[in-house]
Amino acid sequence: MPFSSPTDEQAQGPCPRGLYVVATPIGNLEDITFRAIRILSQVDLIAAEDTRHTARLLSRYEIRTPLVSCHEHNEVDRVPELIRKIEAGAAVAVVSDAGTPSVSDPGYRLVRAAAASDLNIYPIPGVTAAMTALSASGLPTDTFVFFGFVPKKEGKRKELLRSAAAESRTMVFYESPRRIVGLLDSLLEMMGDRPAVLAREMTKIHEEFIRGSLSTIRRIMDERQAVKGECTLLVGGKKIEESEISTKDLREILRHELARPEGRVSHLSKKISKQYGLPRKKVYDMALALKRAADTEKDADR
C-alpha cells in the first residue's frame, strides 16, 4: 500500500483512517505543535498512556476527542482492539504522557501492529527529551547513541554499561530521579570520570542543566536531600588515542566506507578523524590514496 499523508486540503475535514503517532510536550504545554492540536481534535479516538494526564492537555486546548487507555499493562488486549477500529475506518491517535510515543514510552507495540496490518501510520513530530537535552548540552551532537532507560537490575545494568564503555559517541540515558544516583555510580565504575550533563525538569519552571564531570554531578546529587523530575543524562564518548587503532584497521575502515555510494573522501576524513581521535590530514591522505587505487583498478578492468 503506498504511503499517503494528510494534506493542507484535508486540514479542515476528518482525518483519513490510520494511526497517528502524536508527540506531546515534555513539560511546558506551549510546546505542542499546531498540527498536533488539529490532529488530536479531528481523530476519532486518542489512545493515551494515562488518560487523566492527557485529559489535562486536551482541556487546555479545548479538545473533546474520546480517550482510551493504552499502556504497558493493557497493551496486549488493547492493541488488537485499536487495530480493528482502524481497519474499520477510524483515525486513531496514540500519545504518551510526555514526548514522542514509542521512544522509551508505550506505543511501540501498537505501531508495530499497525505496520504489520499494512495500515497507514502518520508521525506527528514534536519534542523529545533526548533531542531537547542534547541540543543544549554542549557535548558533541554530530553523532550520538541513545540508550533510553537502562536495566533496573544491577548486573544487567553494569553489563550494558561495560559494553558501552568503548563508545566514542555522546551517550544519552533516561533515568528516574530515584535511580539517577545509582546510574551515576555505575557509570563511574564502568567508564571512569567522563564529561557529562544532567538535564532535569526540562521546559518546566525549575529546569536545570548540571554540566561537568560524572563525579561532579554525583557530588551535587549527594548534597541534595531529594532529586525531583525525570532525568536525561548525557555522557561524553571515550577519547580514542591514535595508538588504539592500527594502520591496517584504519585502512579497512576507510575501504569499507569508500565503497558506500555516499563515501566521499572529504566527508569521510572529517568523520573518521573525529571518531577515532586521529589527525584529519593523515586520514584524508590515506583515504585519497585508497580511492585513487580503487579508481585505477576499475579503469584497468574496463
ZARODO-610785 format. One record per residue (C-alpha): x, y, z. Coordinates in steps of 0.05 Angstrom, whole numbers, padded with zeros to 5 digits, always signed. Example, Ala and Ser with C-alpha at 12.3 -4.5 7.8 and 13.67 -1.06 7.14 Angstrom:
# residues 2
+00246-00090+00156
+00273-00021+00143
# end
This chain:
# residues 302
+00000+00000+00000
+00031+00068-00019
+00041+00115+00039
-00003+00176+00038
+00000+00236+00084
-00055+00285+00104
-00050+00348+00061
-00068+00420+00073
-00133+00409+00036
-00153+00356+00087
-00138+00402+00146
-00210+00424+00155
-00241+00355+00146
-00238+00289+00183
-00171+00254+00187
-00161+00196+00138
-00163+00128+00173
-00097+00106+00203
-00053+00111+00265
-00027+00180+00284
+00035+00179+00328
+00030+00246+00363
+00086+00278+00403
+00063+00319+00463
+00100+00367+00509
+00151+00341+00559
+00133+00396+00608
+00112+00463+00582
+00044+00455+00549
+00060+00511+00500
+00109+00464+00465
+00054+00426+00429
+00051+00439+00354
-00008+00469+00316
-00012+00406+00275
-00015+00362+00337
-00073+00403+00364
-00110+00396+00298
-00098+00321+00293
-00119+00308+00365
-00183+00349+00352
-00201+00312+00287
-00185+00239+00300
-00239+00192+00324
-00202+00166+00385
-00140+00180+00426
-00102+00122+00458
-00065+00151+00518
-00013+00124+00566
-00051+00157+00624
-00120+00185+00606
-00121+00231+00667
-00054+00262+00647
-00074+00271+00574
-00143+00298+00594
-00108+00359+00625
-00072+00373+00559
-00137+00365+00519
-00174+00411+00567
-00121+00465+00558
-00135+00466+00483
-00210+00451+00487
-00203+00384+00452
-00262+00337+00464
-00239+00274+00428
-00255+00210+00466
-00198+00178+00505
-00180+00106+00518
-00121+00079+00558
-00063+00042+00524
-00004+00028+00569
+00045-00027+00585
-00004-00064+00629
-00062-00068+00580
-00027-00065+00511
-00036-00139+00497
-00112-00133+00499
-00118-00061+00475
-00075-00063+00413
-00118-00114+00374
-00180-00073+00392
-00149-00009+00365
-00125-00043+00302
-00195-00068+00288
-00222+00003+00296
-00172+00030+00246
-00187-00027+00197
-00260-00008+00202
-00244+00063+00181
-00225+00100+00245
-00170+00151+00254
-00134+00136+00320
-00081+00178+00353
-00032+00149+00403
+00001+00194+00456
+00046+00182+00516
+00049+00223+00579
+00105+00265+00551
+00146+00268+00487
+00143+00221+00428
+00105+00155+00435
+00145+00090+00426
+00211+00126+00443
+00223+00096+00512
+00147+00103+00521
+00087+00059+00506
+00065+00057+00434
+00116+00012+00401
+00070-00049+00401
+00013-00010+00371
+00057+00020+00316
+00086-00049+00301
+00017-00080+00297
-00007-00024+00251
+00053-00034+00205
+00042-00110+00204
-00031-00097+00184
-00008-00052+00127
-00044+00008+00157
-00023+00080+00145
+00019+00108+00202
+00026+00183+00206
+00082+00212+00251
+00063+00279+00281
+00132+00302+00305
+00148+00345+00364
+00191+00349+00425
+00232+00291+00455
+00272+00295+00518
+00334+00266+00485
+00337+00318+00430
+00319+00375+00478
+00376+00356+00525
+00426+00343+00470
+00414+00410+00436
+00432+00448+00500
+00485+00401+00528
+00548+00429+00497
+00572+00358+00483
+00585+00334+00412
+00520+00327+00374
+00543+00307+00304
+00538+00234+00324
+00508+00203+00387
+00476+00139+00413
+00410+00135+00450
+00405+00083+00506
+00340+00105+00538
+00326+00073+00605
+00380+00024+00627
+00361-00042+00661
+00339-00035+00734
+00377-00098+00757
+00448-00080+00776
+00480-00139+00740
+00446-00125+00673
+00457-00050+00681
+00532-00059+00692
+00537-00108+00634
+00506-00057+00587
+00549+00000+00612
+00612-00043+00608
+00598-00057+00535
+00584+00017+00523
+00649+00040+00555
+00686+00038+00489
+00633+00081+00455
+00663+00143+00424
+00597+00179+00412
+00558+00221+00461
+00512+00175+00500
+00441+00193+00521
+00407+00159+00580
+00339+00167+00613
+00331+00154+00687
+00281+00166+00743
+00301+00213+00800
+00301+00154+00848
+00354+00116+00809
+00397+00172+00779
+00450+00166+00834
+00455+00092+00823
+00465+00103+00748
+00519+00155+00762
+00555+00106+00807
+00552+00050+00755
+00577+00097+00700
+00636+00119+00743
+00653+00047+00758
+00646+00022+00686
+00672+00082+00647
+00712+00125+00693
+00702+00200+00701
+00674+00229+00636
+00647+00297+00615
+00572+00296+00627
+00508+00337+00631
+00448+00322+00673
+00383+00354+00648
+00325+00357+00696
+00255+00386+00693
+00266+00409+00621
+00218+00462+00595
+00188+00470+00665
+00196+00525+00717
+00253+00490+00753
+00291+00469+00690
+00363+00453+00706
+00425+00433+00668
+00484+00409+00710
+00548+00408+00669
+00615+00380+00690
+00643+00310+00701
+00605+00249+00724
+00639+00255+00792
+00619+00329+00798
+00546+00313+00782
+00548+00254+00831
+00574+00301+00886
+00520+00352+00872
+00466+00299+00875
+00495+00274+00941
+00488+00343+00971
+00413+00345+00957
+00360+00316+01003
+00319+00293+00943
+00321+00294+00867
+00257+00312+00831
+00236+00307+00759
+00253+00257+00704
+00327+00260+00686
+00363+00258+00620
+00437+00244+00627
+00487+00256+00571
+00556+00226+00576
+00616+00242+00533
+00644+00186+00490
+00712+00155+00500
+00770+00194+00472
+00805+00143+00429
+00880+00153+00424
+00915+00147+00357
+00954+00087+00382
+00890+00048+00395
+00875+00036+00322
+00926+00005+00276
+00941+00030+00206
+00915-00036+00179
+00849-00028+00215
+00843+00044+00193
+00854+00024+00121
+00800-00029+00125
+00751+00020+00156
+00764+00070+00101
+00758+00018+00046
+00690-00003+00074
+00665+00069+00078
+00691+00089+00009
+00653+00031-00021
+00587+00062+00001
+00550+00106-00050
+00558+00167-00005
+00631+00153+00010
+00665+00220-00005
+00738+00229+00015
+00730+00297+00049
+00667+00277+00088
+00697+00211+00110
+00762+00243+00132
+00726+00291+00178
+00680+00236+00205
+00734+00183+00217
+00786+00230+00245
+00736+00256+00296
+00710+00187+00314
+00779+00158+00327
+00817+00219+00350
+00864+00218+00290
+00897+00276+00252
+00850+00294+00196
+00906+00302+00145
+00931+00232+00159
+00861+00203+00148
+00850+00246+00086
+00915+00225+00053
+00902+00152+00066
+00830+00156+00041
+00852+00194-00022
+00906+00142-00037
+00856+00085-00029
+00805+00119-00074
+00856+00132-00128
+00879+00059-00124
+00807+00035-00129
+00793+00081-00189
+00856+00057-00224
+00835-00016-00213
+00766-00001-00243
+00798+00032-00304
+00843-00029-00315
+00783-00076-00314
+00748-00038-00370
# end
